Amino acid sequence: MTDRPLIQVIVASTRPGRVGEPTAHWVAEQARATGAFDIEVVDLAAVALPMFSEPEHPSLRAYTQESTRQFSELIDRADGFVFMFPEYNHSYNAALKNALDHLYWEWAGKPVVLVSYGGVAAGARAAVALQPVLLALKMRIAGLLPIPFIAQLVHADGDQRVFQPNEHVERGLKNALEGLTAALAPTN
Ligand SMILES: Cc1cc2nc3c(=O)[nH]c(=O)nc-3n(C[C@H](O)[C@H](O)[C@H](O)COP(=O)(O)O)c2cc1C
């Protein structure tokens, strides 16, 4: 434990071969290198939540399932987030919605950077679709980084796949992380 804020980089895509995973690891490295945050990568494929089936509204925290309780503990300890999510059919992906719907207070009030990606539209429609959901959860958007044609930036390196940013993406992430730092600063 340090006195730095804990930021979780959430890998929203759960499909085999997803480009979101190597990209999230690059984002995590860059965020760690600022020295401003402690960083964890939270992979929704590994978390493997079932489809939401709690009987009570999550704001009551009356969780009945062990998977929900574990996810609650995981998200509760974060001070802020980077959501790394793809555009699927002009919106964000279902695994991210399912994860958001599982909890309430664990998300509420915390800042989030939205890293959206896809083809020419860079996941912008997904980011727009996500915003009312974040408002309902009282989350605060601290930065936006839309990445167009992301597949062109992910390359094989031996048996690994690595994200190799261009200068626009590098600058965009730097700005977004500065927004996150500002959003985490005490206000008074
Ligand atoms: C079900 C599905 C729907 C998609 N719809 C869109 C879309 O609306 N807009 C877009 O730019 N790309 C779309 N794509 C392409 C994805 O952006 C691209 O496959 C990307 O790599 C997905 O991210 P992932 O590899 O991390 O899962 C879609 C892909 C899938 C699998």
The ligand as an SDF file (V2000), in Angstrom:
LIG
                    3D

 31 33  0  0  0  0  0  0  0  0999 V2000
  -20.1120   -7.6820  -32.1820 C   0  0  0  0  0  0  0  0  0  0  0  0
  -19.2140   -6.6370  -32.7930 C   0  0  0  0  0  0  0  0  0  0  0  0
  -19.7400   -5.4340  -33.1960 C   0  0  0  0  0  0  0  0  0  0  0  0
  -18.9040   -4.4360  -33.7030 C   0  0  0  0  0  0  0  0  0  0  0  0
  -19.4410   -3.2050  -34.0160 N   0  0  0  0  0  0  0  0  0  0  0  0
  -18.5930   -2.1900  -34.3040 C   0  0  0  0  0  0  0  0  0  0  0  0
  -19.0890   -0.8630  -34.4390 C   0  0  0  0  0  0  0  0  0  0  0  0
  -20.2630   -0.5940  -34.3000 O   0  0  0  0  0  0  0  0  0  0  0  0
  -18.2080    0.1270  -34.6920 N   0  0  0  0  0  0  0  0  0  0  0  0
  -16.8510   -0.1130  -34.8200 C   0  0  0  0  0  0  0  0  0  0  0  0
  -16.0830    0.8250  -35.0330 O   0  0  0  0  0  0  0  0  0  0  0  0
  -16.3500   -1.3750  -34.7210 N   0  0  0  0  0  0  0  0  0  0  0  0
  -17.1860   -2.3940  -34.4670 C   0  0  0  0  0  0  0  0  0  0  0  0
  -16.7030   -3.6660  -34.3100 N   0  0  0  0  0  0  0  0  0  0  0  0
  -15.2890   -3.8730  -34.5520 C   0  0  0  0  0  0  0  0  0  0  0  0
  -14.5450   -3.7360  -33.2340 C   0  0  0  0  0  0  0  0  0  0  0  0
  -14.3480   -2.3760  -32.9220 O   0  0  0  0  0  0  0  0  0  0  0  0
  -13.2050   -4.4350  -33.3400 C   0  0  0  0  0  0  0  0  0  0  0  0
  -13.4660   -5.8100  -33.6050 O   0  0  0  0  0  0  0  0  0  0  0  0
  -12.4180   -4.3250  -32.0670 C   0  0  0  0  0  0  0  0  0  0  0  0
  -11.2090   -5.0410  -32.2230 O   0  0  0  0  0  0  0  0  0  0  0  0
  -13.1870   -4.9050  -30.8910 C   0  0  0  0  0  0  0  0  0  0  0  0
  -12.4630   -4.7690  -29.7060 O   0  0  0  0  0  0  0  0  0  0  0  0
  -11.8650   -6.0490  -28.9490 P   0  0  0  0  0  0  0  0  0  0  0  0
  -10.9280   -6.7190  -29.9530 O   0  0  0  0  0  0  0  0  0  0  0  0
  -11.0850   -5.4790  -27.7810 O   0  0  0  0  0  0  0  0  0  0  0  0
  -13.0130   -6.9130  -28.5640 O   0  0  0  0  0  0  0  0  0  0  0  0
  -17.5160   -4.6750  -33.8430 C   0  0  0  0  0  0  0  0  0  0  0  0
  -16.9960   -5.9180  -33.4510 C   0  0  0  0  0  0  0  0  0  0  0  0
  -17.8240   -6.8720  -32.9060 C   0  0  0  0  0  0  0  0  0  0  0  0
  -17.2190   -8.1890  -32.4390 C   0  0  0  0  0  0  0  0  0  0  0  0
  1  2  1  0
  2  3  1  0
  2 30  2  0
  3  4  2  0
  4  5  1  0
  4 28  1  0
  5  6  2  0
  6  7  1  0
  6 13  1  0
  7  8  2  0
  7  9  1  0
  9 10  1  0
 10 11  2  0
 10 12  1  0
 12 13  2  0
 13 14  1  0
 14 15  1  0
 14 28  1  0
 15 16  1  0
 16 17  1  0
 16 18  1  0
 18 19  1  0
 18 20  1  0
 20 21  1  0
 20 22  1  0
 22 23  1  0
 23 24  1  0
 24 25  2  0
 24 26  1  0
 24 27  1  0
 28 29  2  0
 29 30  1  0
 30 31  1  0
M  END
$$$$
